[in-house]
Amino acid sequence: RERALNRMGKVARDWIQHVCAKKGFAPDAAILAGGQLFTSGSYRLGVHEPGADIDTILVAPNMCTRDDFFGEVLENEKRDPESLAERIRRHPDVTNFVPVEGAAVPILTFDWEGVNIDLLFARLNSASVPTTLDIDNDAILDGVDNATEKSLNGPRVTNLIAKLVSGTPERYQTFLAVVRCIRKWAKSRGLYSNKMGYWGGVNINMAVALCIQLYPVDCPASLLRKFFLVFKTWRWPNPVMLTKPHDAGYGLQVWNPQNAHRQVAPMITPAYPAMNSTLATSRQTLQILHEEFCRGHAMVDSLWKQHQKGDPNLNWAQLFEPSDFFIAYPNYLSLCIVGPTQTDAQAWAGFVESRLRRLTSDLLGRSLPLSKIQLWPKKIEACIADKSAMLTKAQRENCITYFIGFQMDMLRMRGKQLNLE
C-alpha cells in the first residue's frame, strides 16, 4: 500500500510540473509548485482490512484545474493524454480504472498493484503546495471551490476525530477496537455504504467517537454495548455532533439546524465547515439501521449478562452473522446495469450507483404502498435478466446487478396486486 501511494505520488507531482511547464511557468516555479497526497478514513486511522480501498486526496496548486486533472476532450473525442487521469489509466500497474467526473465530488477509482484507490482532487488558492502544508488549518479553505471543500473535508475530519479520541493511549486503542467491530458488523449486515443511504466509514468513526466522549473509561466490550444502546434510543433528527459548529469566516456554508428540516438522521462533521455527512440517509434506510441497532444491542446485552454471571463461553460470532436479506422479503427487484464493454459498463454503473438511493427512497419508497424497502448495497457481477430483456451477449457478460427487497403495505393497497411498471 505504501509503495502504491509513493508511486502514485510521483506520477501526480510529475503531472503538476508538466501542467506548470505547459502554462508557461518557469522551471523553478514548476518545482516549487509541489503537490501532496493525503489519506483519510480507515487507512488514515489504521483500521483498514485486507482488500479495503484507500481514500486519497491530491492537493494541487491553483495552476492545475479539474479539466487538467480529467483531461479536456480533444477533436477526436479522446481525452488529453497528458492529463493525470490518462496517465494513471495508461500506467502498467493500474487496472479497473473508472473516472466519475459528473459526481458532486469528482473521483478516480482504480486498482494500483491490486490496491483499490479512490482519488479525489483538491485545488488550493495558492501557487505552491509545500511538504509542510498543514491541512488542518482552516485558512487552507480560503478561496477554494465547492468540490475542493468537500474533498479536503475527508482528511480534515479524520484528523480531528483522531485528536478528539486521543486523550490517552488506552482510550485511542479502545476507539480503534470498537471501530473495527462496528465496521465488520455493518459490512456483514449490509449497512456499509454512505452513498446508498446507510453509514460509511466516517459515520462509524463519528458514532464511536461520540460514545467515547460519553463513556471515556469503558473497555472495548462495554463501549460496544453502549454504542448499540445509544443509537437504538437516539431521538432522530437530533444531530450527532462531536464539537459545536463554528464559522471560521471564509464564506463557506456551515451546517445550521434551522436549515435542516428535511434531514432525517444528521451526523455533523467536526471540522470547518461543519456539514451533514448523512444527507443520503432516508426514512427507509433509517428504518433498516434502527432494526439492526436493536438486534445488535439485544445480542451484546445478552453477552454482557452472561459475563456478569461468570459464563466464559461468550459467542461473539452471532453479532457478525451475514444478513438474511436474500430470504427476508417476499418480493425483490433486480437492477441490471449493462454496457457493450467492461469499460462502458463500469462508467455507466458509476453514474447509476450515485442515484440508486433516489430510486429506492424517493421514487419507490414514497410513491408505492410499501411498509419496508431495502437496497442491498453490494453489487453482484452477474446478469440475472431473462430473455425478455433482449440483451446482447456482450451486455450479459458486462453486467452489474443490484437487488432491492420490499414488503407491501396491505392496508394501503388498492387491490391485491402491485404493478411496478
N, C-alpha and C positions, 0 to 999 in steps of 0.2 A: 504493500500500500504506500509506504513512504517512497519507494523507488518510483512508482507510477506518478505520485504527486510531484516529485522532484523533476521528472522528465517532462511532465505537462507544464510545470512552471517555466522550464527553459524554453519550451515551444511558445508559451504565451509572451515571455519577455522578448524573444526574437521577433514575434509578430508586432509588438509595440514599437520596437526600434524600426521595423520596416514601415509602419504607418507614419512614424515621425519623418523618416527619410523621404517617403513618398510625398508628404505635405510640405517639404522644403525646409525642415528644421535642420540646424547644424548638427554634425555628428556628436558633439559634446552634449547638446540638449537631448538628443535621442538616447544617449546612455543614461543621462540623469533622469529621464522620464520614468525609469524603473518599472514598477508593476509588482503587485504582490498577490499571492494566493492565500485565502483564509478558509478554514473549515468551520463547520457548525454542526449542531445536532449530536447524534450518538457518537460519531467518530471523535469530535472535539472533547466530549466528556469521557470517552474511553469505555463506553458500554455497547459498542457495536458487536454484532455477531458475525460469524463467518458468512461471507456472501452478501453482507449488508452493503448498501451504497454509501458513498461519501458525498455529503453536501459541501460543495466547493464554490467559492466566490472569487472571481478575478476582479481585483480593484485596479483600474487603469486611469491614466491621466486624461485631461479633457480633450486632448487632440484625437483620442480614439473614440469613435462613435459606435452606436449599436449597428449601423449599416456596415461599418468596417468589421465588426465582430461576426455578423452573419454573412456578410458579403452582398454587395449590390448585384442585381440581376443584369447580366450583360445582354448584348443584342441577340446572342444565340440562345437566350433563355437559361443560360447556366450561371451559376454564382461565380463571383470573383475568386479565382483560385488562390489568391494571396490572403483571403480573409482567414480569421482564426478558425472558423467553423470548417472551412475546406481543408485547412492544414491538418486539423485533427482528423477529419474524415479520411484523408489520404495516408495518415500515419500507419505504418505496418503493424503496430501493436494495438490498433483500435478496431473494434467490431461493434455491431449493433448500434450504429450511430443514428440518433434521431434528434433533429432540431425542432423545437417548438417555438417558433418566432411570434406567433399570434397570441400567446398566452398573456395574462396580466403581468406576469414576471417571466419574460422570455428565458428559455433554458436550452442547454445542450445536454442530452443524455447519451452516454456511450460506455462501453467497456474498454478499459485500458489494461492490457495484460490480464484480462479476466476480472479486473476490479471495476465494479459499476460506479460511475461518477456522474453526478448531476452538477453541471457547471453553469453558474449564474454570472452575469456581467454587471459591474458597477462602475460608473464613470464619475469621477470626482471633479469638482470645480477647482482644479489645481493642475499646474503644468508638470508636476512630478509626484510619484508615489514612492517615497524612500522606504528602506527596510525598517526604519524606526517609526513608521506610521502607527499612531495609536488609534485603532479602530473604535475604541470605546469612548473616545472624546466626542461629545455632541457636536463640536464645531466641524466635524468631518461631513456633516449633512448640510452645511451651508451651500445653497445654490444647486443642489442635486435634483434630478427629475424623479418622478413618482416610482418608476421601475427600479432605479438605483436605491431609493429609500427603502423599498421592500427587500431588495437583495441584501443590503447591509444590515437589515434588521435581524437576519438569521444569526450571524456570528456575534453581534452585539447582545442579543437576548441570551444566547447560550453562555457567553462570558459572564453576564450579570447574574444569571441563575447560579452558575458555579460559585460566584462570590457570595451570594446570599445564603448558600448552604454549607459554606466552608468555615463555620465558626470554630470547629475542632476537627482534627483528622478523623476521629471516630464518627462524627456526625456526617462528614462528607462520604465516608465509606458506607454508612447506613443508607444515605441517599442513593448512591450508585447501586447498592444491592437491591433496593426496592424498585428502582427504575428498571433494572434488568428483569425482575419478576413481572412487573406490570407490562413491559414490552412483550415478553414471552406470552403472557396471558392474553393480551389484546390481539396478537397475531394468531394465536391458536383459536380464538373465539370469533375471528373475522371482524375485528373492530379497529384495525390499524390502517387508517387511511384518512388523512385530513381532507384531501380533495373530494373524497366520496361522502363527506359529511360526518365521519367518525373522528377519532382522535389520532393525531400523528405524534411524532417524536417530541416536538416542542410542547404539545399539550400535556403529554405524560410527564415531561420534565417539570413543567409548571405545577401540575397537580401534586406530584410527590414533594416538590419544594414547599408548597403550601402546608402539607401535612408535617413536614419537618419544622416549619415555623410554629405550628400549633402544638406539636409534641416533640420538642427538641432533644429529649433524653431517651426516647424509646429505642429499643433494639429493632433490627430489621423486621422480625416476625410480628412484633407488636405494631410497628408502624404500618405494615401491610394490612393488618386487620383494621387499623384506624383509617387507612386510605379508603377501603370499601365502605366503612361506616360513614365517613364524611360525605362521599359523593352519592351514596344511597339516599342520604337525607338532605342533600343540598337543595336549597329552595331557588331553583332557576326561575326567572332570569337574573337573579342576583349575581353579579360578576365575580369571577375568581381573580383576585389581584394579589400580587406579591409586594408591590410598592404602590404608593399613591401616584397617579399620573401627574407629570409636570410638563410645563411648556418652556422649552429652552430658548424660545424666541427666534427660531429660524423659519417661521412661516409654514411649518408642516402641521397637518391636521392631527390633533391629539384626541383620543377616544373620550367621549363625553356621554354620560348616561342619559342626558336629555335628548340625544340624537340616536338612541339605541333601542327604540320601541319595538322594532321588528326582529331584534336579535334574540335568538331562542336560548342559547346557553353560552354567554360571552366568557372568554378567558383572556384577560388583558395582559399583553406583554409588558415586562417591567422597564424596558429600555425606551428612551425617547426616539421617535414619537410613539406613545402608547397606542396600541391598536388591538382590535379583537382578532385573536388567532383562530377562532372557530366560527367564522362567518358562514361556512358551508353547512354547519350543523342545522338540521331542521327538526321539527317536532317528530317526524318519523324516525330519524336516526337517534334522537334523544330517547325515544321510547325503547329502542333496542339497547342503548347504552345503560339506561336505568335498570332494565331487566337483568343485564349482565352484572351490574354493580350489586344488585340484590342477591343474585346467585353466588357471586364471589364472597360477599360478606357472610352468607349462610355457611359456606364451606369453611372459611378461615375461622369464623367464630366457633364452629363445631370442633375444629382442630385445637383452638385455644382452650375450650372446655375440657377436651381430652387431656391436654397438657396440664391443666390445673388439677386434674385427678391423678396425675402421675403416670399416665399411659405413655410409654415411649414410642409406640407404633403409630406415628402420625403419617397419614397418606396424603402428601402434598400433591401427588401427581393428578389427583382428581380435579384440582383447580385449573390445570392446564390441558384438560382433555379437549380434543378438537370439537368444534361446533357441530351440531346435528342439523345444520342449515338445509342440507340436501334431502332430508326426510321430514323436516319440521313443518312444511307448508303443503296445503292441498293443491296449490296452483303455483306455476312458475312461468316466467317469461325468459326467453333466451335472446340475447342481443349479439348478433354475429357481425363483427367489423371485418370487412374483406377488402382486398386490393389485388390487382393483377400481378404485383411483385411484392416481395417481402418489404422492400423499402417503402413502397406506396402504402402498404397495409400499416406499417409502423407509424408513418407520418399521419395517416388518417386516424389511426387509433389514438394518437396523442391529442388530436383535436376533439374527438368524440369523448374521450375519458374526462376531459376538463369540463364537460357538460352533462355527464351521466347523472350526477346528483340532482340536476334540474329536472330531468326526465322522471326520476323516482319521486322526489319531494314536491315539485311544483306542478307537474302535469298529471302524473298518475295519482299521487297522494292526495291532491286537492280536488280533482275533478271526478274521481270514481268513488263509489261507495265501498271503501276498504277499511277494515278495522286495523290492519297491520300490513306494512310493506317493508321489505328488507332487500337492499342491494348487497350482494356478496362482492367485497372489494378486490378479490383476487381474480386476475384474468386466467382463462384456460385457453391454451394454444391448440385449439381443435375446432372443427366445424361440425355442428350438430343439426344444421338446416336440412330439411327434407328436399325432395326433388322439386316441389312446387316453388322453391326459391329461385330456380333456374340459374344457378351459379356455375361458372366455368370450372374446369379442373384446377386452373391456376388460382382462382379465387378461393376454392376449397382448401388448397394447400397453404394459402397465406391468409389465415383467418384467426381472429382472436374473439373469444366468446365470454360474455358476462351473463350472470344469472340474477334474476330478481324474483324473490318469493313473496307471495301475498295471500292474505286471508280476506274474504269478502264479509262485509257487514250486512247480514241478512235483514236487519231491521231497517236499513236504508235502501235495500234493493227494491226495484220496481219490476217484479217478475222473478224468475228462477234462474235465469242465465245472464252472464255478464259478457257482452260482446265488446272486446277490447278494440277491435278495428273501428 
